[in-house]
């Protein structure tokens, strides 16, 4: 098996130096936890990886030919550690491999670097990226079931086995090309995705000057863990409460689309750095070239703000350009007029979910004979507002209240369309309408307005659930789309509906996503079961490692249990909601082609598993309850308890 991997570089937008400062909380509890905003960038390392009997790393990227030497060695701990201490670029690979061998007893891997667009020694953590790449290769090839934070930590510990002394910020590249908030509390690290409302046009540049990072860190570390002078007390305040305030405002501006305020905040952050930190290392942090570029009038005309990067000094600089045109002009000016080496990247918002799919094409045979006359999606249920509504209406109202704009209903035939036409498009006769209360007459208009949002497709051949979903491929137009089951209702335990919880979760990760809930082991054979590793301490977000349809209890117990923080093994099934991306529909299309001229059903689960294995997939635990009404027992429970 050969896998293709990409790991980006990373840039710290706000909160430099707080990673090591926060670590000192293990010795001084009065230190405020470090907090930073870090983003992956578009430049990075592309590689193919496969299992091997040895540890082999080869380079096909011209960008690093001058510093690279292909190598391979036996998977022997002493040899890997010797290479890690050699000081060459590939020493980082060996450092991580030695850690993997020591703690996980893995075999070898073969890594071929296909392309490297990430500049080296420019503050973008090229060494951290290669370390994450190696950790991810071992993790995925040997099924170690590490989550992203686990890969990040191993990359960090592996790099420490080299001559490098990296910071905890560096390995944030493990989380991909999107911004994250990182919290450093002693030895503990938390990573939280950040929402971005609109494009942020960033420019990063190497100042092509000189600084002594070791000296800067030595000077700033003198004030930790306990300050002994007024200047060191100000340093603690700057890396503590002042920094926290800046970070929280930055997150607010990014989520709200307040680009100009975000740029001003960069300038404010640099002013605080100059006021509180630069005096502690005046020789290195005077930064004449940095300030010259920041104060350049033409640069200021193209940007909302700028600041230094990393340890500070005349190393690197970053700007928030006013728009894409200004971004291009700034890169041209920095490169051609100021003779710097600049790079542009754009932090993009997640495409929010505005479309939904509800398949209702089944015959409803388990609810016969009622389904001879009425589709199960029109079975009446008493809703929480006291009105008796068809199941489909309850679902549609939840979708619209969660911001969904367009809904596609998958029917089995044109004949089934009539029931929807009668309910959602046909006005009541005047005599019937007059018998309703004024409130219900107003509700009648609401039903008709819902009908205007509906579109219909037909699954004329019953070739599986995945086949039904694929009928909506043209409807999606490549956008992420919410998929709900037509015979399932949801009750939230919070003020936010289950659907809104789910959509907001997707906007944090921008990956195909499945909602999940805990399922007793004895019931797993009835459901699609999800396993993986928790991404956060609250155990709500899971990076999935497998999707398995209706496993036996024995198989689930051996392979599908999820280890939780209370040291128990739990099992999770689909909560009935999915967010599907273009990748999923492309996989369904391929599955349909492969199954041509056969009776094989097209299953959504197998398509999801294929996409998960290539690009990753998230699951989220929803705070709510699911009511299935696809069989008599479930229907009786729903009527009684919904």
C-alpha positions as CSV (number, residue, x, y, z in Angstrom):
1,X,0.0,0.0,0.0
2,X,1.3,3.4,-1.0
3,X,-0.1,6.6,0.5
4,X,0.3,10.2,-0.7
5,X,0.8,12.7,2.1
6,X,1.0,16.5,2.3
7,X,2.2,18.5,5.3
8,X,2.1,22.3,5.1
9,X,4.5,24.8,6.7
10,X,3.1,26.9,9.6
11,X,3.1,30.5,10.5
12,X,2.4,32.0,14.0
13,X,0.0,34.9,13.5
14,X,-0.2,36.0,17.1
15,X,1.3,34.8,20.4
16,X,5.0,34.1,19.7
17,X,7.1,33.0,22.7
18,X,4.0,32.0,24.7
19,X,4.6,28.3,24.0
20,X,7.8,28.1,26.1
21,X,6.5,30.7,28.6
22,X,3.4,28.7,29.2
23,X,5.5,25.6,29.9
24,X,7.0,27.3,32.9
25,X,3.6,26.9,34.7
26,X,4.9,23.5,35.9
27,X,7.2,25.6,38.2
28,X,5.2,28.7,38.7
29,X,1.4,28.5,38.8
30,X,1.0,32.2,38.7
31,X,2.1,32.3,35.1
32,X,-0.8,32.7,32.7
33,X,-1.2,29.8,30.2
34,X,0.4,30.6,26.8
35,X,-2.0,31.1,23.9
36,X,-1.3,31.6,20.2
37,X,-2.9,31.6,16.8
38,X,-1.1,29.4,14.3
39,X,-2.0,28.6,10.7
40,X,-0.8,26.1,8.2
41,X,0.1,27.7,4.9
42,X,-0.3,26.6,1.3
43,X,3.4,25.8,0.9
44,X,4.5,22.4,2.1
45,X,6.0,19.0,1.6
46,X,4.4,16.3,-0.8
47,X,5.5,12.7,-0.4
48,X,4.6,9.1,-1.1
49,X,5.0,6.6,1.7
50,X,4.9,2.8,2.0
51,X,6.1,0.1,4.3
52,X,9.7,-1.2,4.0
53,X,12.0,-3.5,5.9
54,X,14.3,-0.5,6.4
55,X,14.0,3.2,7.0
56,X,14.5,4.9,3.6
57,X,14.1,8.6,2.7
58,X,14.6,9.8,-0.9
59,X,14.2,13.2,-2.5
60,X,12.8,14.1,-5.9
61,X,12.3,17.7,-5.0
62,X,14.7,20.1,-6.7
63,X,14.1,22.8,-4.1
64,X,16.2,20.9,-1.5
65,X,18.8,19.2,-3.6
66,X,21.6,21.3,-2.1
67,X,20.9,20.2,1.5
68,X,19.6,16.7,0.9
69,X,21.3,13.4,0.7
70,X,19.3,10.2,0.1
71,X,19.8,7.7,2.8
72,X,18.5,4.4,4.2
73,X,19.4,2.5,7.3
74,X,18.3,-0.5,9.3
75,X,15.4,0.1,11.8
76,X,17.9,-0.1,14.7
77,X,17.4,2.4,17.5
78,X,21.1,3.2,18.0
79,X,21.7,3.8,14.3
80,X,18.6,6.0,14.0
81,X,19.7,8.1,17.0
82,X,23.2,8.5,15.5
83,X,21.8,9.8,12.3
84,X,19.5,12.1,14.3
85,X,22.5,13.8,15.9
86,X,24.3,14.2,12.5
87,X,23.0,17.7,11.9
88,X,21.8,17.1,8.3
89,X,18.3,17.9,7.1
90,X,17.3,14.3,7.1
91,X,18.4,14.0,10.7
92,X,14.9,15.1,11.6
93,X,13.4,12.1,9.9
94,X,15.7,9.7,11.8
95,X,14.8,11.4,15.1
96,X,11.1,10.7,14.7
97,X,11.8,7.2,13.4
98,X,13.9,6.4,16.4
99,X,11.0,7.5,18.7
100,X,8.5,5.4,16.8
101,X,10.7,2.3,17.0
102,X,11.4,2.7,20.7
103,X,7.8,3.3,21.7
104,X,5.7,1.5,19.1
105,X,8.0,-1.3,17.8
106,X,7.1,-0.6,14.2
107,X,8.8,-1.8,11.0
108,X,10.4,0.4,8.5
109,X,9.0,2.9,6.0
110,X,10.0,4.2,2.6
111,X,9.4,8.0,2.1
112,X,9.9,9.7,-1.3
113,X,9.6,13.5,-1.2
114,X,8.0,14.3,-4.5
115,X,7.8,18.1,-4.2
116,X,8.7,20.7,-1.6
117,X,7.3,24.2,-2.0
118,X,8.1,25.2,1.6
119,X,11.2,27.5,1.9
120,X,13.8,26.4,4.4
121,X,15.1,28.5,7.4
122,X,12.5,31.1,6.8
123,X,10.4,30.8,10.0
124,X,7.9,28.5,8.3
125,X,8.9,25.3,10.2
126,X,10.2,23.2,7.4
127,X,11.9,20.9,9.9
128,X,8.7,20.5,11.9
129,X,6.9,19.7,8.7
130,X,9.2,16.8,7.8
131,X,8.9,15.5,11.4
132,X,5.1,15.5,11.2
133,X,5.4,13.8,7.8
134,X,7.4,11.0,9.2
135,X,5.1,10.6,12.3
136,X,2.0,10.5,10.0
137,X,3.6,8.0,7.7
138,X,4.3,5.5,10.6
139,X,0.8,6.2,12.1
140,X,-1.1,5.5,8.9
141,X,1.0,2.7,7.5
142,X,1.0,0.7,10.8
143,X,-2.5,1.7,12.0
144,X,-1.3,3.2,15.3
145,X,-4.5,5.1,15.7
146,X,-2.8,8.3,16.8
147,X,-4.9,11.5,16.6
148,X,-3.4,14.7,15.1
149,X,-2.3,15.9,18.5
150,X,-0.5,12.6,19.0
151,X,1.3,13.0,15.7
152,X,2.2,16.5,16.6
153,X,3.7,15.5,20.0
154,X,5.7,12.7,18.5
155,X,7.1,15.0,15.8
156,X,8.1,17.4,18.6
157,X,9.8,14.7,20.7
158,X,11.5,13.3,17.6
159,X,12.9,16.7,16.6
160,X,14.3,17.1,20.2
161,X,16.5,14.0,19.5
162,X,18.3,16.1,16.9
163,X,20.5,19.1,17.5
164,X,17.4,21.4,17.0
165,X,15.6,23.0,19.8
166,X,12.2,23.6,18.3
167,X,9.2,25.2,20.1
168,X,5.8,23.7,20.7
169,X,4.3,26.0,18.1
170,X,6.3,24.5,15.3
171,X,4.4,21.2,14.9
172,X,1.1,23.0,14.5
173,X,1.5,22.2,10.8
174,X,0.1,18.8,11.7
175,X,-3.4,20.4,11.7
176,X,-3.4,21.4,8.1
177,X,-3.9,24.6,6.1
178,X,-6.3,26.4,8.5
179,X,-5.9,28.6,11.6
180,X,-6.0,27.1,15.1
181,X,-5.8,28.5,18.6
182,X,-3.1,26.7,20.7
183,X,-3.1,26.8,24.5
184,X,0.1,25.9,26.4
185,X,-0.5,25.1,30.1
186,X,2.6,23.5,31.5
187,X,3.1,20.2,29.7
188,X,-0.5,20.2,28.4
189,X,-1.4,21.5,24.9
190,X,-4.9,22.2,23.6
191,X,-5.7,22.9,19.9
192,X,-9.0,24.5,18.9
193,X,-10.0,25.3,15.3
194,X,-10.8,28.9,14.5
195,X,-13.7,30.0,12.2
196,X,-12.9,32.6,9.5
197,X,-15.7,34.5,7.9
198,X,-14.0,35.9,4.8
199,X,-10.7,35.6,2.9
200,X,-7.7,37.0,4.7
201,X,-4.9,37.9,2.3
202,X,-1.6,37.3,4.1
203,X,1.9,38.0,3.0
204,X,5.0,36.6,4.7
205,X,8.6,37.7,3.9
206,X,12.1,36.8,4.8
207,X,13.9,40.0,5.7
208,X,17.2,38.6,4.4
209,X,19.0,40.1,7.4
210,X,20.5,38.4,10.4
211,X,19.5,37.7,14.0
212,X,20.6,35.3,16.8
213,X,17.6,33.3,17.8
214,X,19.5,31.5,20.5
215,X,20.5,34.8,22.1
216,X,17.0,36.1,22.0
217,X,15.6,33.0,23.7
218,X,18.4,33.1,26.3
219,X,17.7,36.8,27.1
220,X,13.9,36.3,27.3
221,X,14.1,33.1,29.4
222,X,16.0,34.9,32.1
223,X,12.7,36.2,33.5
224,X,11.2,32.7,33.9
225,X,9.9,31.0,35.9
226,X,10.0,33.8,38.4
227,X,10.5,37.5,37.5
228,X,13.2,39.3,39.5
229,X,13.0,42.8,38.0
230,X,10.2,45.2,37.0
231,X,11.1,44.6,33.4
232,X,10.7,40.9,33.8
233,X,7.4,41.4,35.5
234,X,6.3,43.4,32.4
235,X,7.5,40.5,30.3
236,X,5.2,38.1,32.2
237,X,2.3,40.5,31.7
238,X,3.0,40.9,28.0
239,X,3.2,37.1,27.4
240,X,0.3,36.5,29.7
241,X,-2.8,38.7,30.1
242,X,-1.9,41.2,27.4
243,X,-1.3,38.5,24.9
244,X,-4.5,36.6,25.9
245,X,-6.5,39.8,25.3
246,X,-5.0,40.2,21.8
247,X,-5.7,36.5,20.9
248,X,-9.3,36.7,22.0
249,X,-9.9,39.8,20.0
250,X,-8.1,38.3,17.0
251,X,-10.4,35.3,17.1
252,X,-13.5,37.6,17.4
253,X,-12.3,39.6,14.4
254,X,-11.6,36.6,12.2
255,X,-14.9,35.0,13.0
256,X,-16.8,38.3,12.4
257,X,-14.9,39.3,9.2
258,X,-13.5,42.5,10.7
259,X,-10.4,42.5,8.5
260,X,-9.4,46.0,9.1
261,X,-9.5,45.6,12.9
262,X,-7.5,42.4,12.6
263,X,-4.8,44.3,10.8
264,X,-4.7,47.0,13.4
265,X,-4.3,44.3,16.0
266,X,-1.2,43.1,14.3
267,X,0.3,46.6,14.6
268,X,-0.8,46.7,18.2
269,X,0.8,43.3,18.9
270,X,4.1,44.5,17.4
271,X,4.0,47.7,19.5
272,X,3.6,45.6,22.7
273,X,6.5,43.4,21.6
274,X,8.7,46.5,21.2
275,X,7.6,48.0,24.5
276,X,7.8,44.9,26.8
277,X,10.1,42.3,25.2
278,X,12.6,44.2,23.0
279,X,14.3,45.9,26.0
280,X,15.2,42.5,27.4
281,X,17.4,41.7,24.3
282,X,18.2,45.2,22.9
283,X,21.0,44.0,20.6
284,X,18.9,41.4,18.8
285,X,15.4,43.0,19.0
286,X,16.1,46.5,17.9
287,X,15.1,45.2,14.5
288,X,16.0,48.2,12.2
289,X,15.1,46.4,9.0
290,X,11.8,45.1,10.4
291,X,10.7,48.5,11.4
292,X,11.9,50.1,8.2
293,X,9.6,47.8,6.2
294,X,6.7,48.2,8.6
295,X,6.9,52.0,8.3
296,X,7.3,52.0,4.5
297,X,4.5,54.3,3.3
298,X,3.8,52.2,0.2
299,X,3.6,49.0,2.2
300,X,1.2,50.7,4.6
301,X,-1.0,51.8,1.7
302,X,-1.5,48.1,0.7
303,X,-2.0,46.6,4.1
304,X,-4.2,46.9,7.2
305,X,-1.2,46.0,9.5
306,X,1.9,44.0,10.0
307,X,4.2,42.5,12.6
308,X,7.3,40.4,13.1
309,X,7.3,36.6,13.1
310,X,8.7,34.0,15.4
311,X,11.3,34.9,17.9
312,X,11.4,38.5,16.6
313,X,14.2,40.6,15.4
314,X,15.2,41.0,11.8
315,X,14.2,37.6,10.8
316,X,10.8,37.6,9.1
317,X,7.7,39.8,8.7
318,X,4.0,39.3,8.0
319,X,1.2,41.6,6.7
320,X,-2.5,41.5,6.2
321,X,-3.1,42.9,2.7
322,X,-6.3,44.9,2.0
323,X,-7.4,42.6,-0.8
324,X,-6.1,40.2,-3.4
325,X,-4.9,43.0,-5.7
326,X,-3.0,44.6,-2.8
327,X,-1.5,41.2,-1.9
328,X,0.0,40.8,-5.4
329,X,1.3,44.4,-5.4
330,X,2.9,43.9,-2.0
331,X,4.7,40.7,-3.0
332,X,6.0,42.4,-6.2
333,X,7.2,45.4,-4.2
334,X,8.9,43.4,-1.4
335,X,10.6,41.2,-3.9
336,X,11.7,43.7,-6.6
337,X,12.1,47.0,-4.7
338,X,13.1,45.9,-1.2
339,X,14.8,42.7,-2.4
340,X,13.2,40.4,0.2
341,X,11.9,36.9,-0.3
342,X,8.1,37.0,0.1
343,X,5.3,34.5,-0.1
344,X,1.5,35.0,-0.2
345,X,-1.2,32.8,1.2
346,X,-4.9,33.3,1.8
347,X,-6.7,32.0,4.8
348,X,-10.1,31.1,3.4
349,X,-13.4,30.6,5.2
350,X,-15.1,27.3,5.3
351,X,-17.9,27.0,2.8
352,X,-20.8,27.0,5.1
353,X,-23.5,24.4,4.6
354,X,-26.6,25.8,2.9
355,X,-28.0,22.7,1.1
356,X,-29.5,19.5,2.5
357,X,-30.6,16.1,1.1
358,X,-33.4,13.9,2.5
359,X,-33.8,10.5,0.9
360,X,-37.3,9.1,1.3
361,X,-37.4,6.7,-1.7
362,X,-37.9,3.5,0.3
363,X,-41.2,1.5,0.3
364,X,-41.5,1.5,4.1
365,X,-42.3,-2.2,4.1
366,X,-41.6,-2.5,7.9
367,X,-44.5,-0.2,8.5
368,X,-47.0,-2.1,6.2
369,X,-50.0,-1.9,5.9
370,X,-50.1,1.8,6.8
371,X,-47.5,2.6,4.0
372,X,-50.0,1.3,1.4
373,X,-51.7,4.7,1.6
374,X,-49.3,7.1,3.2
375,X,-45.5,7.4,2.9
376,X,-43.7,7.0,6.2
377,X,-42.3,10.5,5.9
378,X,-45.9,11.8,6.3
379,X,-46.7,9.8,9.4
380,X,-48.1,12.2,12.0
381,X,-46.1,13.1,15.1
382,X,-47.0,15.5,17.9
383,X,-44.2,18.1,17.8
384,X,-42.7,19.9,20.8
385,X,-44.9,23.0,20.0
386,X,-48.1,20.8,20.3
387,X,-48.9,20.7,16.6
388,X,-49.5,17.4,14.9
389,X,-47.1,17.4,11.9
390,X,-45.8,14.9,9.3
391,X,-42.3,13.7,10.1
392,X,-40.9,15.4,7.0
393,X,-42.3,18.8,8.1
394,X,-40.5,18.6,11.5
395,X,-37.3,17.8,9.7
396,X,-37.7,20.6,7.2
397,X,-38.4,23.1,9.9
398,X,-35.2,22.1,11.8
399,X,-33.2,22.5,8.6
400,X,-34.5,25.9,7.8
401,X,-34.1,27.1,11.4
402,X,-30.5,26.0,11.1
403,X,-29.8,28.2,8.1
404,X,-30.4,25.6,5.3
405,X,-31.6,27.4,2.1
406,X,-32.2,24.6,-0.4
407,X,-33.4,21.1,0.2
408,X,-33.5,18.1,-2.2
409,X,-36.0,15.3,-1.6
410,X,-35.1,11.9,-3.1
411,X,-38.3,10.1,-4.1
412,X,-38.9,6.7,-5.6
413,X,-41.0,7.8,-8.5
414,X,-42.9,10.7,-10.0
415,X,-46.1,9.3,-8.5
416,X,-44.7,10.0,-5.0
417,X,-44.3,13.6,-5.9
418,X,-48.0,14.1,-5.7
419,X,-48.2,13.8,-2.0
420,X,-45.5,16.5,-1.6
421,X,-47.3,18.7,-4.2
422,X,-50.6,18.3,-2.3
423,X,-49.0,19.2,1.1
424,X,-46.4,21.8,0.3
425,X,-47.7,23.5,-2.8
426,X,-51.5,23.4,-2.7
427,X,-53.5,25.9,-0.7
428,X,-56.4,24.8,1.5
429,X,-59.8,25.5,0.3
430,X,-61.2,28.7,1.8
431,X,-63.8,26.9,3.8
432,X,-61.2,24.6,5.4
433,X,-58.8,27.6,6.0
434,X,-61.6,29.6,7.7
435,X,-62.0,26.9,10.3
436,X,-58.4,27.3,11.5
437,X,-57.3,29.6,14.2
438,X,-55.5,32.8,13.1
439,X,-52.3,31.3,14.4
440,X,-52.7,28.1,12.2
441,X,-53.7,30.2,9.2
442,X,-50.4,32.0,9.5
443,X,-48.7,28.6,9.9
444,X,-50.4,27.5,6.6
445,X,-48.3,30.2,4.8
446,X,-45.2,28.9,6.5
447,X,-45.8,25.4,5.0
448,X,-46.2,26.9,1.5
449,X,-43.0,28.9,1.9
450,X,-41.2,25.7,2.9
451,X,-42.4,24.2,-0.3
452,X,-40.7,26.9,-2.3
453,X,-37.3,25.7,-1.0
454,X,-37.8,22.0,-2.1
455,X,-36.4,20.3,-5.2
456,X,-36.9,16.7,-6.2
457,X,-35.0,13.9,-7.7
458,X,-36.0,10.3,-8.3
459,X,-34.3,7.0,-7.6
460,X,-36.2,4.8,-10.0
461,X,-33.9,1.8,-9.5
462,X,-33.4,0.7,-5.9
463,X,-29.7,0.2,-5.9
464,X,-28.8,1.1,-2.3
465,X,-28.6,4.1,-0.1
466,X,-25.5,5.4,-1.7
467,X,-27.2,5.3,-5.1
468,X,-30.1,7.3,-3.7
469,X,-27.8,10.0,-2.3
470,X,-25.9,10.2,-5.6
471,X,-29.0,11.2,-7.4
472,X,-28.5,14.6,-5.8
473,X,-25.0,15.2,-7.2
474,X,-26.1,17.8,-9.7
475,X,-28.1,19.6,-6.9
476,X,-25.0,20.0,-4.7
477,X,-23.0,21.8,-7.4
478,X,-19.8,20.8,-5.5
479,X,-20.9,22.4,-2.3
480,X,-20.8,20.6,1.1
481,X,-24.3,19.2,1.7
482,X,-26.1,18.0,4.8
483,X,-27.7,14.6,4.6
484,X,-30.5,13.6,6.9
485,X,-32.5,10.3,7.1
486,X,-36.1,10.7,6.2
487,X,-37.4,8.5,9.1
488,X,-35.5,10.1,11.9
489,X,-36.2,13.0,14.3
490,X,-33.9,14.8,16.6
491,X,-34.3,16.4,20.0
492,X,-31.5,18.7,21.3
493,X,-30.4,18.9,24.9
494,X,-29.3,22.5,24.3
495,X,-30.7,25.7,22.9
496,X,-29.2,24.8,19.6
497,X,-30.8,22.2,17.4
498,X,-28.9,19.0,16.6
499,X,-28.6,20.2,13.0
500,X,-27.1,23.6,14.0
501,X,-24.7,21.9,16.4
502,X,-23.6,19.7,13.5
503,X,-23.2,22.5,11.0
504,X,-21.1,24.6,13.4
505,X,-18.9,21.6,14.1
506,X,-18.2,21.2,10.3
507,X,-17.2,24.8,10.1
508,X,-14.4,24.2,12.6
509,X,-12.8,21.3,10.6
510,X,-13.9,21.7,7.0
511,X,-13.8,17.9,6.4
512,X,-16.6,15.4,5.6
513,X,-18.3,14.7,8.9
514,X,-20.6,12.2,10.5
515,X,-22.6,12.8,13.7
516,X,-22.4,10.0,16.2
517,X,-23.8,8.8,19.5
518,X,-22.9,6.1,22.0
519,X,-24.4,2.6,21.3
520,X,-24.4,-0.4,23.6
521,X,-22.1,-3.2,22.4
522,X,-25.1,-5.6,22.2
523,X,-26.8,-3.4,19.6
524,X,-23.8,-2.6,17.3
525,X,-24.9,-5.2,14.7
526,X,-27.8,-3.0,13.7
527,X,-25.8,0.1,12.8
528,X,-22.9,1.6,11.0
529,X,-20.1,1.8,13.7
530,X,-17.5,4.5,13.8
531,X,-14.1,4.3,15.5
532,X,-11.2,6.6,15.8
533,X,-9.4,8.9,18.3
534,X,-10.7,11.8,20.2
535,X,-9.3,15.2,19.0
536,X,-10.3,17.2,22.1
537,X,-10.3,16.7,25.9
538,X,-14.1,16.9,26.0
539,X,-14.3,13.9,23.7
540,X,-16.8,15.5,21.3
541,X,-14.6,15.5,18.1
542,X,-13.2,12.3,16.8
543,X,-10.7,11.8,13.9
544,X,-12.2,8.7,12.4
545,X,-10.0,5.6,11.6
546,X,-12.7,3.2,10.4
547,X,-16.4,3.0,9.4
548,X,-17.9,-0.5,9.5
549,X,-21.4,-1.4,8.6
550,X,-23.3,-3.7,11.0
551,X,-20.4,-5.5,12.6
552,X,-20.8,-8.6,14.9
553,X,-20.3,-7.9,18.6
554,X,-17.1,-9.9,18.6
555,X,-15.6,-7.9,15.7
556,X,-16.7,-4.6,17.3
557,X,-15.2,-5.6,20.6
558,X,-11.9,-6.4,19.0
559,X,-11.6,-3.7,16.5
560,X,-14.1,-0.8,16.9
561,X,-14.0,0.2,20.5
562,X,-13.0,3.8,21.3
563,X,-10.9,4.3,24.3
564,X,-12.3,7.2,26.5
565,X,-10.7,9.2,29.3
566,X,-12.6,7.3,32.0
567,X,-10.6,4.3,30.7
568,X,-13.6,2.5,29.3
569,X,-14.1,1.3,25.8
570,X,-17.2,2.6,24.1
571,X,-19.0,2.2,20.8
572,X,-20.4,4.8,18.5
573,X,-22.9,4.6,15.7
574,X,-24.2,7.1,13.2
575,X,-26.6,9.7,14.7
576,X,-28.3,10.0,11.3
577,X,-26.7,13.1,10.0
578,X,-23.8,13.5,7.6
579,X,-22.1,16.4,5.8
580,X,-20.8,15.2,2.5
581,X,-18.3,17.0,0.3
582,X,-17.5,16.8,-3.4
583,X,-15.0,13.9,-2.7
584,X,-17.9,11.7,-1.5
585,X,-20.0,12.2,-4.6
586,X,-17.0,11.5,-6.8
587,X,-16.4,8.3,-5.0
588,X,-20.1,7.3,-5.3
589,X,-19.8,8.0,-9.1
590,X,-16.8,5.7,-9.3
591,X,-18.6,3.0,-7.3
592,X,-21.6,3.2,-9.7
593,X,-19.3,2.8,-12.7
594,X,-17.5,-0.2,-11.1
595,X,-20.9,-1.9,-10.3
596,X,-22.3,-1.5,-13.8
597,X,-24.0,-4.5,-15.1
598,X,-24.1,-6.1,-11.7
599,X,-26.7,-6.4,-8.9
600,X,-24.3,-4.9,-6.4
601,X,-25.9,-2.2,-4.2
602,X,-24.1,1.1,-3.9
603,X,-23.5,1.7,-0.2
604,X,-22.8,5.1,1.3
605,X,-20.7,3.5,4.1
606,X,-18.1,2.1,1.6
607,X,-17.8,5.4,-0.2
608,X,-17.3,7.2,3.1
609,X,-14.6,4.7,4.1
610,X,-12.8,5.2,0.8
611,X,-12.8,9.0,1.2
612,X,-11.8,8.7,4.9
613,X,-8.8,6.6,4.0
614,X,-7.6,9.2,1.5
615,X,-8.3,12.6,3.0
616,X,-9.5,12.0,6.5
617,X,-12.9,12.4,8.1
618,X,-14.3,13.8,11.3
619,X,-17.1,12.6,13.6
620,X,-18.8,14.8,16.2
621,X,-20.8,13.7,19.3
622,X,-24.1,15.7,19.2
623,X,-25.8,16.8,22.4
624,X,-29.2,15.4,21.7
625,X,-31.3,12.3,21.2
626,X,-32.3,10.5,18.0
627,X,-35.8,9.1,17.4
628,X,-35.9,6.5,14.7
629,X,-39.3,5.5,13.3
630,X,-38.4,3.1,10.6
631,X,-40.0,0.1,12.3
632,X,-43.1,-0.5,14.6
633,X,-41.1,-0.6,17.9
634,X,-39.2,2.6,17.1
635,X,-42.4,4.3,15.9
636,X,-44.1,3.5,19.2
637,X,-41.2,4.9,21.1
638,X,-41.1,8.1,19.1
639,X,-44.8,8.7,19.4
640,X,-44.6,8.2,23.2
641,X,-41.4,10.2,23.9
642,X,-40.6,12.7,21.2
